[in-house]
Amino acid sequence: MLFLTLRSQCLAVVGSLLGSTQVASAIQLDLGSTLSIKNAASTIAFNMMSYYKGNESGQAVGLLPPPYYWWEAGAMFDEMIQYWYYTGDKTYNEVVTQGLLAQISPDKDFMPSNQTLTEGNDDQAFWAFAAMSAAELNFPEPPPEQASWLALAQAVFNEQASRWETSTCGGGLRWQIFSWNKGYEYKNSISNGCFFQLAARLARYTGNQTYADWAEKTWDWMETTLLVTPQFNIYDGVDMKDNCTKPVPLQWTYNVGTFLMGAAHLYNYTDGNPKWRTLTENLLNGTKVFFPPQFGGNIMQEVACEPQQSCNNDQPSFKAYLSRWMAATTQVAPFSKDFIMPKLRDSALGAAKQCSGAPGGGNTCGRTWNTATWDGKSGVGEEMSALSVIQSNLISKVAPPVTADRGGTSKGDPNAGTGTSNAKPPDPALTRQMTHGDRAGAGILTAIVLGGLLGARSLFFMLERSVFHFYHNQQQEARAQTVIYVLSILQLFHLILSTGIERRQTTSSYISVPTFDYGYYSDLYPKGEVTTKPAASVASPTAVSNNSSAVGAEQSVSYYGPVGTSPEEAFIASMCEPINKTNQPDLNFPCNKLLLYEAPCLYGKGYEELLRNSGSDSPATPVLQTKDQFKCFCAEKGPGRDYWQNSV
């Protein structure tokens, strides 16, 4: 087991002291000084890597601890490769190499067998990006007996190309790799954008036209799905059940960022083909939504969750990728510099000021770069985003990424990943439905086994976590369950020790309701509770329904509203701020509008009319206008799917 040496820790601490003048102050950053940028990067790199425990005895190598998912560790290692590239600091290189190699399967790809319940195409791609960065930046190669960095990236490309699915929506990659995972029926921008980017980077590095052809095929498909708006905003994804005709209009920084990175590399690979220059310019314009004019137009914001303070554990890291890819774009498409660099500069200054949190020695990084007061947020994503945008300001000081015939040392394998783990059918043990008896027995025996290994506090935490995952993933359990009693125990043990099945766990923010399975729509629902209003327990009204046999028409729920009010009044009172001039919720405020869409799914369509007539002087215009749209959202995909199958 590899440990960080005392010398390495001391170097990072020295960097921290140089980058922060006092315990309670923000990181000091002078963008005119290379040394200042490197010192700030050193401070943040140390803080970020302190979350990683894989270099400690008994910990999982290559994995971040819960609540972080598998993919984010790969993204973190990629950022640390960038850190070495920008600063020349080798402190973490051995840890990074060990972490990356630990997540390679025997087939020499990023398909570890213990991640089949969480690994999607986008997840795998982020590990491939780390390997691709290592090849492009001449990061020290793995030992000879291991696959090269380039071969690992090629393996992921080959596997994902084999997953290109044309039976629905005319092509594209599904979000999920395995049919038993939620999101398998969803084709999203990040999975296809990552494939597009990986193909474009491989084309540039290897000179192989096949990769470029796949990249172009992917972009052409994207334009047929309505995921790309006329303004080149990139929407989140489309459901295969309606033939990819109804895009989910959420926008994330990393979606437009991954396509920008790919387009810029194709521009470079094709020696300035106007098609890819135009696309690069259009995608740059598409990033403007993430640089709100009220903050000067150059400070990055994750607009889908930051204003509402609803970001989950994944989303705080997204700005890291847009920052990273914008910086790299200036290298391979130099015409973009004038647009990009002011945004990276102002965002870096904002990020440095936000790195003023008391935990972690006074320089913990928050997430809202438009304010100098630490927002109280912290985590791997916050540190990674700050590190990325700050060190990206060194982009003009470093050499451009190499290629196979221009300085590259990583040797590839164009056949890597063909006919390997990607093609293997699931274990037959994963086809039997798990019974309640299996679950109960597994839980009891697991408690007995683990009780001898863990303290009581850890045991109860882990058992609680396992029960949570079983309760929230009944649909998944029906697809991927263990076949016999012993395997049930092992599977539960795996779930307890891993980050779990549920990819993005959120619950309704403003109403405490029976737990619903949000699936891949969970990002629509902001987190955090409204604590300014006392809770009142009332009964939900009977669902407005075309079928009187709708399940659960009368349920006990808790609303955040004045005690003693009617359910309707309590529901209105539960809506989030701001309140408009009529002292009613502004239905055009994003999280209020989300509740407007959510209410009919949970309590029946009658609530829509109630909200519309609530006195708002800012009438809402819901996306869901027709009975078929309500049925699609509520009965098939929405949070009320399991309870309101026949309610519309």
TORVEX-660414 format. One line per 5 residues: number of its first residue (from 0); their letters; for each residue x, y, z of C-alpha. Coordinates in pm, 1 decimal. Layout:
BEGIN
NUM	A	X Y Z | ...
This chain:
BEGIN
0	MLFLT	0.0 0.0 0.0 | 132.2 335.5 -104.6 | 141.8 625.1 138.1 | 208.3 991.3 83.8 | 548.8 1060.1 224.2
5	LRSQC	602.8 1307.2 504.8 | 801.5 1517.9 263.9 | 507.5 1531.8 22.2 | 270.3 1639.1 295.0 | 509.3 1906.5 411.4
10	LAVVG	547.5 2041.3 59.2 | 171.8 2068.7 25.6 | 139.0 2239.0 364.0 | 409.3 2488.1 268.6 | 215.5 2558.7 -48.9
15	SLLGS	-94.0 2611.8 160.2 | 84.2 2861.5 384.2 | 222.1 3048.8 86.4 | -118.0 3068.7 -75.4 | -308.7 3186.8 231.3
20	TQVAS	-193.6 3479.0 437.0 | -392.4 3397.6 747.6 | -627.1 3133.3 879.4 | -947.7 3329.1 825.7 | -863.6 3480.0 485.9
25	AIQLD	-925.8 3369.5 130.5 | -651.2 3227.8 -85.7 | -434.6 3510.9 -214.1 | -418.2 3501.5 -591.4 | -223.3 3726.5 -824.9
30	LGSTL	-293.1 3616.5 -1180.5 | 5.7 3816.2 -1300.3 | 236.2 3589.2 -1099.8 | 301.0 3231.1 -1203.6 | 427.3 3155.4 -854.5
35	SIKNA	108.8 3289.5 -697.0 | -108.2 3071.3 -921.4 | 103.0 2764.6 -845.0 | 90.5 2830.6 -472.5 | -287.1 2867.4 -481.0
40	ASTIA	-314.0 2547.0 -684.2 | -89.1 2365.3 -434.9 | -311.1 2470.9 -145.9 | -630.4 2355.5 -314.0 | -477.1 2032.3 -447.1
45	FNMMS	-376.7 1937.8 -95.1 | -724.1 2015.9 36.5 | -889.8 1814.0 -239.2 | -662.0 1513.3 -200.6 | -727.7 1509.5 172.5
50	YYKGN	-1070.9 1366.5 86.4 | -905.9 1070.6 -84.3 | -826.9 782.0 151.6 | -715.1 523.5 -100.9 | -351.2 577.7 -5.7
55	ESGQA	-423.3 476.0 353.7 | -398.6 124.9 489.9 | -720.4 -74.0 456.1 | -893.0 174.1 225.6 | -1018.2 117.7 -128.4
60	VGLLP	-753.2 223.9 -376.2 | -884.5 448.8 -651.7 | -1216.8 525.9 -484.5 | -1345.5 827.3 -298.6 | -1543.2 755.7 17.3
65	PPYYW	-1922.5 800.5 23.4 | -2112.6 1004.4 -75.8 | -1894.6 1032.9 -386.8 | -1955.3 802.3 -678.6 | -1696.8 604.3 -871.8
70	WEAGA	-1677.9 841.5 -1166.4 | -1572.4 1144.4 -962.2 | -1253.3 975.3 -848.4 | -1154.6 938.6 -1213.2 | -1231.4 1305.6 -1269.7
75	MFDEM	-1024.0 1396.2 -963.6 | -723.4 1199.7 -1088.0 | -755.7 1376.3 -1424.2 | -744.0 1708.7 -1239.7 | -430.9 1598.9 -1057.9
80	IQYWY	-267.6 1509.1 -1388.5 | -351.9 1863.9 -1496.2 | -202.9 1989.2 -1168.3 | 126.6 1815.4 -1244.6 | 114.4 1951.2 -1599.6
85	YTGDK	64.1 2310.9 -1488.6 | 287.6 2319.8 -1183.2 | 551.0 2049.1 -1234.6 | 479.6 1925.1 -881.3 | 523.3 1544.3 -873.9
90	TYNEV	397.2 1504.9 -517.2 | 82.7 1317.4 -613.3 | 191.2 1136.8 -928.5 | 239.7 796.9 -768.8 | -95.2 817.4 -590.9
95	VTQGL	-267.2 914.8 -915.5 | -109.0 630.7 -1111.9 | -194.4 378.0 -844.8 | -553.6 500.2 -824.3 | -608.4 484.0 -1199.1
100	LAQIS	-456.6 138.2 -1236.6 | -659.1 4.3 -944.6 | -981.0 62.2 -1138.9 | -876.5 -134.1 -1445.4 | -1045.4 -469.1 -1496.9
105	PDKDF	-854.9 -785.3 -1599.0 | -962.1 -699.4 -1954.8 | -756.2 -380.2 -1928.3 | -1043.4 -136.8 -1944.5 | -1224.0 81.5 -1694.4
110	MPSNQ	-1496.5 -172.6 -1619.5 | -1429.1 -290.9 -1262.3 | -1666.8 -566.6 -1162.1 | -1759.1 -399.2 -835.0 | -1908.7 -95.5 -1012.0
115	TLTEG	-2173.1 -259.5 -1231.2 | -2453.2 -113.0 -1018.6 | -2336.1 244.4 -1069.9 | -2126.1 261.5 -1386.6 | -2272.9 443.5 -1683.8
120	NDDQA	-2118.8 541.0 -2014.0 | -2042.5 888.1 -1883.8 | -1879.4 743.3 -1571.4 | -1650.2 520.8 -1773.1 | -1562.7 810.9 -2001.2
125	FWAFA	-1434.3 1025.7 -1716.4 | -1178.9 757.8 -1633.3 | -1090.4 738.8 -2002.4 | -1039.2 1116.6 -2001.0 | -784.1 1077.7 -1722.9
130	AMSAA	-596.6 819.1 -1929.2 | -624.9 1036.6 -2240.0 | -488.0 1337.6 -2052.1 | -200.3 1124.8 -1927.2 | -117.1 1028.1 -2286.6
135	ELNFP	-152.8 1381.4 -2425.4 | 53.0 1541.4 -2150.1 | 322.0 1270.2 -2133.9 | 238.8 1180.7 -1777.4 | 470.2 897.2 -1663.9
140	EPPPE	357.0 570.5 -1820.1 | 234.4 271.5 -1614.9 | 466.7 -25.9 -1560.7 | 529.4 -232.9 -1877.2 | 299.1 -515.4 -1766.5
145	QASWL	6.4 -271.3 -1753.6 | -189.5 -125.8 -2043.7 | -63.0 210.4 -2163.0 | -259.2 528.2 -2102.4 | -348.0 551.0 -2469.7
150	ALAQA	-458.6 186.5 -2487.6 | -689.0 238.9 -2189.0 | -856.6 532.4 -2361.3 | -886.0 330.3 -2682.2 | -1043.9 41.3 -2492.6
155	VFNEQ	-1318.1 268.0 -2361.0 | -1377.4 415.0 -2706.0 | -1408.0 70.3 -2865.4 | -1645.4 -50.6 -2597.3 | -1865.4 255.2 -2624.6
160	ASRWE	-1869.5 242.6 -3004.3 | -2003.8 -111.1 -2973.6 | -2285.4 24.8 -2754.3 | -2406.9 271.5 -3018.5 | -2775.6 193.0 -3029.9
165	TSTCG	-2984.2 252.5 -3343.7 | -3307.8 67.0 -3265.9 | -3450.9 379.4 -3102.5 | -3397.8 748.3 -3168.8 | -3177.9 680.6 -3470.5
170	GGLRW	-2859.0 624.0 -3273.3 | -2678.1 751.0 -2967.8 | -2548.3 602.4 -2646.4 | -2770.6 519.2 -2355.3 | -2685.5 680.7 -2025.8
175	QIFSW	-2641.5 347.2 -1851.8 | -2438.4 49.2 -1968.7 | -2631.5 -223.2 -1789.7 | -3004.0 -278.9 -1835.4 | -3067.1 -320.8 -1465.1
180	NKGYE	-2960.7 35.5 -1382.7 | -3194.3 331.6 -1381.1 | -3144.3 553.0 -1680.4 | -3097.1 266.4 -1922.8 | -3389.8 404.4 -2124.4
185	YKNSI	-3238.4 753.9 -2126.7 | -2997.6 894.8 -2383.9 | -2823.0 1193.6 -2236.0 | -2591.9 1464.0 -2357.4 | -2305.8 1392.1 -2122.3
190	SNGCF	-2268.3 1027.4 -2227.5 | -2279.4 1115.4 -2596.5 | -2072.2 1428.2 -2544.4 | -1803.3 1233.4 -2365.8 | -1793.0 981.1 -2649.5
195	FQLAA	-1772.2 1269.6 -2898.1 | -1487.3 1429.0 -2705.8 | -1295.8 1104.0 -2658.8 | -1323.2 1022.9 -3028.8 | -1205.0 1370.7 -3127.5
200	RLARY	-906.0 1359.3 -2893.8 | -810.2 1012.9 -3014.2 | -833.6 1134.5 -3374.1 | -594.9 1419.4 -3301.0 | -350.2 1204.6 -3104.1
205	TGNQT	-339.2 903.6 -3336.8 | -420.8 1062.0 -3671.9 | -676.0 784.1 -3730.3 | -973.2 910.3 -3934.9 | -1204.1 642.9 -3793.2
210	YADWA	-1215.0 825.1 -3461.9 | -1301.9 1151.8 -3636.0 | -1578.5 977.4 -3830.6 | -1732.0 853.7 -3506.7 | -1710.7 1200.4 -3355.6
215	EKTWD	-1886.8 1352.8 -3654.0 | -2151.0 1079.7 -3645.3 | -2217.3 1155.3 -3280.0 | -2257.4 1528.1 -3335.1 | -2483.0 1474.1 -3634.2
220	WMETT	-2701.5 1251.3 -3419.7 | -2714.7 1509.7 -3141.2 | -2856.8 1764.3 -3380.6 | -3146.9 1530.6 -3463.8 | -3257.3 1492.6 -3101.7
225	LLVTP	-3358.0 1849.2 -3007.6 | -3087.7 1839.1 -2741.3 | -2909.7 2127.4 -2915.8 | -3106.9 2451.6 -2926.2 | -3071.6 2716.4 -3198.0
230	QFNIY	-2861.7 2910.3 -2946.1 | -2639.6 2602.5 -2897.5 | -2750.7 2543.1 -2544.1 | -2719.3 2173.6 -2463.4 | -3011.4 2010.1 -2285.6
235	DGVDM	-2968.5 1721.4 -2045.2 | -3116.3 1423.9 -2227.2 | -3411.0 1249.7 -2390.9 | -3620.0 948.1 -2302.0 | -3622.2 657.3 -2543.4
240	KDNCT	-3985.6 578.0 -2463.0 | -4104.2 881.2 -2657.0 | -3842.5 833.0 -2930.0 | -3617.2 1107.0 -2796.1 | -3858.9 1382.9 -2897.5
245	KPVPL	-3898.6 1555.6 -2561.3 | -3568.7 1687.5 -2426.7 | -3524.5 1756.3 -2057.5 | -3434.7 2128.8 -2062.1 | -3180.2 2126.5 -1782.6
250	QWTYN	-2843.7 2278.7 -1870.3 | -2517.6 2180.8 -1702.6 | -2174.6 2329.4 -1757.2 | -2012.6 1998.7 -1841.5 | -2259.7 1920.7 -2120.3
255	VGTFL	-2167.8 2216.5 -2339.2 | -1807.1 2185.8 -2218.1 | -1754.9 1832.9 -2343.1 | -1887.9 1917.5 -2689.3 | -1674.5 2231.9 -2697.2
260	MGAAH	-1363.5 2026.6 -2619.7 | -1446.7 1777.5 -2893.5 | -1526.7 2039.6 -3156.2 | -1203.5 2227.8 -3086.0 | -999.3 1909.6 -3123.5
265	LYNYT	-1168.5 1829.0 -3452.7 | -1089.9 2181.5 -3572.1 | -726.1 2116.3 -3486.4 | -721.3 1766.1 -3633.4 | -869.7 1885.4 -3962.6
270	DGNPK	-628.6 2180.6 -3990.4 | -902.6 2436.2 -3948.7 | -1207.2 2284.2 -4118.3 | -1471.8 2564.6 -4116.6 | -1740.2 2322.9 -3996.5
275	WRTLT	-1561.1 2262.5 -3670.0 | -1456.1 2624.9 -3627.1 | -1816.8 2731.5 -3664.7 | -1931.8 2466.7 -3418.8 | -1661.5 2568.1 -3170.2
280	ENLLN	-1769.9 2931.9 -3195.2 | -2136.1 2840.3 -3157.7 | -2068.3 2626.6 -2852.1 | -1865.0 2908.1 -2699.6 | -2173.0 3124.6 -2737.0
285	GTKVF	-2371.0 2843.2 -2576.9 | -2157.7 2872.7 -2263.3 | -2276.0 3229.1 -2200.1 | -2571.1 3106.4 -1996.7 | -2319.3 2996.6 -1732.0
290	FPPQF	-2167.1 3344.2 -1701.7 | -2464.9 3552.3 -1584.2 | -2457.8 3921.7 -1677.1 | -2553.8 4026.7 -1323.2 | -2207.3 3912.2 -1212.5
295	GGNIM	-2027.6 4087.3 -1494.5 | -2066.4 3816.4 -1756.7 | -1735.4 3642.0 -1678.4 | -1793.0 3453.9 -1351.0 | -1904.4 3095.8 -1392.6
300	QEVAC	-2217.1 2967.5 -1223.0 | -2390.9 2628.6 -1230.2 | -2722.4 2789.5 -1314.7 | -2936.7 2476.9 -1280.8 | -2866.1 2437.6 -910.4
305	EPQQS	-2648.0 2710.8 -757.3 | -2909.4 2988.8 -738.4 | -3153.8 2752.3 -566.4 | -2877.8 2598.2 -353.0 | -2995.9 2260.1 -474.9
310	CNNDQ	-2674.0 2106.8 -611.7 | -2623.5 1742.8 -522.9 | -2289.0 1573.9 -455.5 | -2204.9 1540.4 -825.1 | -2285.2 1884.7 -954.2
315	PSFKA	-2035.6 2104.7 -762.3 | -1758.9 1944.9 -969.0 | -1913.1 2026.4 -1307.7 | -1752.1 2369.8 -1330.8 | -1413.6 2200.0 -1304.8
320	YLSRW	-1471.3 2030.7 -1638.4 | -1594.2 2337.7 -1825.1 | -1293.3 2529.8 -1689.7 | -1053.9 2249.7 -1784.9 | -1197.7 2211.1 -2132.9
325	MAATT	-1222.4 2582.7 -2204.7 | -854.8 2619.3 -2121.5 | -760.1 2326.8 -2346.6 | -973.8 2474.3 -2624.2 | -746.1 2778.3 -2636.9
330	QVAPF	-453.9 2548.2 -2717.8 | -608.5 2358.9 -3008.2 | -832.0 2642.0 -3133.8 | -634.2 2959.4 -3058.1 | -901.8 3188.6 -3204.1
335	SKDFI	-1103.4 3118.1 -2887.6 | -857.9 3285.0 -2647.7 | -1014.4 3629.8 -2647.0 | -1349.9 3483.0 -2552.8 | -1228.9 3230.4 -2298.5
340	MPKLR	-946.4 3388.5 -2102.0 | -1143.3 3677.2 -1943.9 | -1390.8 3421.8 -1815.5 | -1122.2 3198.2 -1670.9 | -951.1 3498.0 -1510.2
345	DSALG	-1258.4 3646.0 -1342.8 | -1385.6 3303.5 -1238.0 | -1046.9 3217.9 -1087.7 | -1042.4 3538.0 -883.5 | -1394.2 3465.6 -763.4
350	AAKQC	-1306.5 3106.6 -676.0 | -1000.0 3215.4 -478.6 | -1208.1 3458.1 -272.8 | -1463.0 3185.7 -207.7 | -1185.7 2961.5 -71.3
355	SGAPG	-1215.0 3120.7 271.4 | -1401.3 2860.4 472.5 | -1302.6 2794.6 832.2 | -1293.9 2412.5 809.0 | -965.1 2282.7 674.1
360	GGNTC	-749.2 2567.3 798.4 | -936.4 2868.4 668.9 | -909.8 2803.0 294.1 | -1185.4 2551.7 228.3 | -1339.1 2631.0 -109.8
365	GRTWN	-1708.4 2698.7 -151.6 | -1908.1 2693.0 -470.2 | -2052.3 3042.0 -536.7 | -1774.2 3233.9 -708.0 | -1972.7 3554.7 -737.0
370	TATWD	-1937.0 3631.9 -366.3 | -1629.3 3668.9 -149.2 | -1805.8 3530.0 157.5 | -1767.3 3155.8 196.4 | -2107.1 2997.3 130.2
375	GKSGV	-2062.4 2713.8 379.4 | -2033.3 2449.2 107.5 | -1738.7 2214.0 88.7 | -1635.0 1891.4 -74.1 | -1436.2 1728.9 -350.8
380	GEEMS	-1636.8 1903.6 -620.5 | -1588.8 2249.9 -474.5 | -1214.2 2198.8 -439.0 | -1179.7 2045.5 -784.7 | -1367.7 2329.1 -953.8
385	ALSVI	-1158.5 2594.8 -779.3 | -835.8 2410.0 -859.2 | -932.4 2368.9 -1222.6 | -1026.9 2728.5 -1292.1 | -728.4 2873.6 -1105.3
390	QSNLI	-458.7 2655.4 -1257.6 | -617.4 2694.4 -1602.1 | -480.5 3047.4 -1597.7 | -138.5 2891.9 -1656.5 | -250.1 2756.3 -1993.5
395	SKVAP	-29.7 2999.0 -2188.8 | 274.8 2887.4 -1986.8 | 264.7 2519.5 -2083.5 | 325.4 2325.3 -2402.8 | 20.8 2205.9 -2599.4
400	PVTAD	-85.0 1842.0 -2576.7 | 131.8 1604.5 -2776.7 | 30.9 1359.5 -3046.7 | 170.3 1022.9 -3150.8 | 393.3 1183.6 -3413.7
405	RGGTS	469.8 1502.5 -3222.0 | 630.8 1406.4 -2894.1 | 383.7 1150.0 -2760.2 | 531.6 851.4 -2577.9 | 220.9 647.5 -2493.3
410	KGDPN	183.2 352.1 -2730.5 | -166.7 250.9 -2822.1 | -363.2 -61.6 -2904.4 | -639.6 12.1 -3158.3 | -803.4 -322.0 -3074.4
415	AGTGT	-813.5 -264.1 -2701.2 | -1152.2 -328.5 -2545.3 | -1294.5 -532.7 -2831.9 | -1480.5 -841.8 -2723.3 | -1392.0 -791.9 -2357.6
420	SNAKP	-1586.8 -709.8 -2044.7 | -1831.1 -493.6 -2234.8 | -1962.7 -795.0 -2425.6 | -2001.4 -1030.9 -2132.5 | -2361.7 -1110.2 -2037.0
425	PDPAL	-2464.3 -1048.1 -1677.6 | -2425.8 -1329.1 -1431.9 | -2740.2 -1548.7 -1434.0 | -2747.9 -1492.9 -1061.0 | -2864.1 -1139.6 -1134.7
430	TRQMT	-3191.3 -1245.8 -1295.6 | -3380.3 -1392.2 -1001.6 | -3615.8 -1162.6 -814.4 | -3512.5 -1103.0 -457.8 | -3790.3 -1179.5 -208.6
435	HGDRA	-3870.4 -1002.2 115.0 | -3751.7 -1314.3 293.1 | -3418.7 -1294.0 113.9 | -3384.3 -932.8 216.7 | -3473.5 -993.1 575.9
440	GAGIL	-3242.7 -1290.6 605.6 | -2962.9 -1107.9 433.8 | -3002.5 -812.7 663.7 | -2998.4 -1028.3 978.0 | -2698.5 -1236.8 877.4
445	TAIVL	-2514.4 -932.3 750.0 | -2569.8 -766.0 1084.4 | -2429.7 -1072.7 1259.9 | -2126.7 -1091.4 1031.8 | -2053.0 -723.5 1036.0
450	GGLLG	-2124.5 -687.4 1404.2 | -1805.5 -871.3 1480.2 | -1608.6 -646.7 1248.4 | -1745.0 -301.2 1306.6 | -1834.0 -77.0 1596.5
455	ARSLF	-2199.3 -24.5 1674.6 | -2210.2 324.0 1529.0 | -2059.2 219.5 1196.0 | -2281.1 -87.4 1184.4 | -2603.7 106.2 1228.7
460	FMLER	-2494.6 364.8 971.5 | -2416.0 97.8 716.1 | -2732.6 -102.4 782.8 | -2939.0 212.8 753.5 | -2771.0 283.0 423.1
465	SVFHF	-2847.6 -64.7 292.1 | -3215.1 -41.8 391.9 | -3233.7 299.2 223.8 | -3100.6 161.3 -102.5 | -3330.1 -141.4 -101.5
470	YHNQQ	-3632.4 76.9 -30.8 | -3553.9 327.9 -304.1 | -3460.3 86.8 -578.5 | -3741.7 -162.4 -609.7 | -3749.7 -126.9 -985.8
475	QEARA	-3380.2 -195.5 -1008.4 | -3405.2 -491.0 -774.5 | -3656.9 -645.3 -1009.9 | -3391.2 -636.0 -1279.2 | -3072.1 -712.6 -1097.3
480	QTVIY	-3103.9 -927.5 -786.1 | -2909.5 -1205.2 -633.5 | -3008.2 -1565.8 -699.8 | -2955.3 -1743.9 -369.0 | -2943.2 -1665.4 -4.3
485	VLSIL	-2566.2 -1642.2 23.0 | -2539.1 -1418.5 -281.9 | -2803.8 -1194.5 -129.1 | -2580.7 -1149.5 172.0 | -2278.3 -1074.7 -42.0
490	QLFHL	-2472.2 -832.1 -257.9 | -2603.6 -643.0 43.6 | -2254.1 -635.0 189.3 | -2130.5 -489.0 -139.7 | -2401.4 -224.8 -141.9
495	ILSTG	-2325.8 -121.4 213.7 | -1956.7 -72.2 144.6 | -2001.3 92.0 -193.1 | -2159.1 422.8 -278.6 | -2484.8 240.7 -352.2
500	IERRQ	-2725.2 188.0 -634.1 | -2905.6 521.9 -640.2 | -2714.0 748.6 -872.0 | -2853.4 1077.6 -757.3 | -3054.9 1065.0 -437.5
505	TTSSY	-3273.9 1363.6 -362.6 | -3612.9 1406.7 -205.8 | -3873.5 1675.5 -231.6 | -3749.3 1991.3 -66.0 | -4058.5 2168.2 48.2
510	ISVPT	-4299.9 1887.5 122.7 | -4222.8 1580.6 326.5 | -4397.6 1305.7 131.0 | -4375.1 928.4 111.1 | -4053.0 841.4 -66.5
515	FDYGY	-4082.4 832.6 -443.4 | -3842.4 689.1 -696.2 | -3716.0 995.3 -882.1 | -3488.7 800.6 -1116.0 | -3294.7 1015.2 -1356.6
520	YSDLY	-3531.4 1308.3 -1297.1 | -3403.9 1354.1 -942.0 | -3193.5 1652.5 -1048.2 | -3516.0 1843.7 -1113.7 | -3590.6 1861.3 -746.0
525	PKGEV	-3405.6 2114.0 -528.8 | -3270.9 2004.4 -192.9 | -3280.8 2164.2 149.7 | -3578.5 2236.0 370.9 | -3767.9 2557.0 426.9
530	TTKPA	-3709.9 2610.7 796.2 | -3875.8 2950.7 827.8 | -4225.7 2804.3 837.2 | -4351.6 2560.9 1104.5 | -4459.9 2221.6 983.4
535	ASVAS	-4823.8 2117.6 993.5 | -4934.3 1759.5 943.8 | -5236.6 1728.9 717.4 | -5385.4 1470.8 486.4 | -5341.8 1501.9 114.6
540	PTAVS	-5662.2 1537.3 -86.6 | -5796.7 1261.6 -301.7 | -5620.6 1256.2 -633.3 | -5798.9 1409.5 -928.6 | -5815.8 1109.3 -1152.2
545	NNSSA	-5981.6 949.8 -1450.1 | -5959.1 622.8 -1261.0 | -6105.8 605.0 -912.9 | -5884.7 308.0 -826.3 | -5566.7 516.1 -823.8
550	VGAEQ	-5334.4 388.2 -555.2 | -5267.8 589.9 -242.2 | -5535.5 855.6 -296.4 | -5537.9 931.9 75.8 | -5196.8 954.8 241.9
555	SVSYY	-5065.2 1128.9 547.5 | -4803.1 1384.0 454.1 | -4638.4 1681.5 619.8 | -4647.5 2028.1 468.1 | -4430.4 2320.7 561.7
560	GPVGT	-4706.3 2570.9 630.0 | -4893.9 2745.8 911.1 | -5042.0 2509.6 1168.4 | -5414.7 2465.2 1128.8 | -5435.8 2558.3 764.5
565	SPEEA	-5611.3 2353.1 503.5 | -5406.1 2117.5 288.3 | -5441.5 2357.9 -2.7 | -5329.6 2659.4 199.8 | -5045.4 2463.1 353.0
570	FIASM	-4930.1 2351.3 12.1 | -4926.0 2707.4 -117.1 | -4739.8 2818.9 193.9 | -4484.6 2545.7 136.8 | -4365.6 2697.2 -187.9
575	CEPIN	-4025.6 2856.1 -191.5 | -3932.3 3221.4 -207.6 | -3930.4 3476.6 -348.6 | -4280.5 3603.1 -277.2 | -4417.1 3855.3 -523.8
580	KTNQP	-4596.0 4181.9 -456.9 | -4929.1 4008.4 -393.6 | -4759.2 3813.2 -114.4 | -4800.8 3491.6 -310.9 | -4535.6 3258.9 -452.5
585	DLNFP	-4396.3 3375.0 -783.7 | -4474.4 3079.2 -1006.2 | -4206.4 3178.2 -1255.7 | -3932.6 3142.2 -993.9 | -3750.1 2819.1 -1087.0
590	CNKLL	-3805.8 2607.4 -779.2 | -4169.3 2721.4 -751.9 | -4223.8 2620.5 -1111.5 | -4073.6 2280.2 -1037.1 | -4324.1 2238.0 -757.4
595	LYEAP	-4597.6 2337.8 -996.4 | -4495.3 2051.3 -1222.7 | -4444.5 1815.6 -931.6 | -4776.1 1873.9 -757.6 | -5002.7 1713.0 -1018.0
600	CLYGK	-4783.7 1404.9 -1018.0 | -4799.2 1368.0 -643.8 | -5151.4 1483.7 -562.9 | -5353.3 1500.1 -884.1 | -5411.5 1754.1 -1156.0
605	GYEEL	-5647.1 1958.9 -938.9 | -5349.6 2116.7 -768.8 | -5238.7 2278.7 -1092.1 | -5556.2 2487.0 -1105.1 | -5521.3 2563.7 -735.6
610	LRNSG	-5171.1 2700.0 -789.1 | -5273.2 2897.1 -1094.3 | -5546.9 3067.1 -893.3 | -5330.6 3131.8 -589.0 | -5309.9 3505.2 -645.5
615	SDSPA	-4980.1 3507.0 -827.5 | -4924.6 3817.7 -1038.0 | -4672.5 3621.7 -1244.6 | -4869.8 3347.0 -1420.9 | -4683.2 3025.6 -1482.3
620	TPVLQ	-4664.0 2852.3 -1816.9 | -4599.8 2484.9 -1744.5 | -4420.7 2260.6 -1989.0 | -4687.7 1997.9 -1921.6 | -4984.7 2122.5 -2120.9
625	TKDQF	-5170.9 1812.1 -2229.8 | -5310.4 1496.5 -2078.2 | -5054.4 1290.9 -2269.6 | -4771.5 1503.7 -2134.3 | -4898.4 1459.7 -1781.2
630	KCFCA	-4927.3 1087.4 -1835.9 | -4575.5 1071.5 -1974.4 | -4429.6 1272.3 -1689.4 | -4630.1 1128.3 -1403.1 | -4712.4 771.3 -1492.6
635	EKGPG	-4402.1 677.5 -1688.8 | -4107.7 884.3 -1568.0 | -4205.9 1122.2 -1295.2 | -4177.8 1091.9 -918.5 | -4534.9 966.2 -896.6
640	RDYWQ	-4470.1 681.4 -1137.3 | -4517.2 402.2 -885.4 | -4824.3 555.5 -719.3 | -5021.6 726.2 -994.1 | -5002.9 484.3 -1283.9
645	NSV	-5369.1 543.4 -1369.0 | -5424.0 892.1 -1235.6 | -5425.3 1082.8 -1565.1
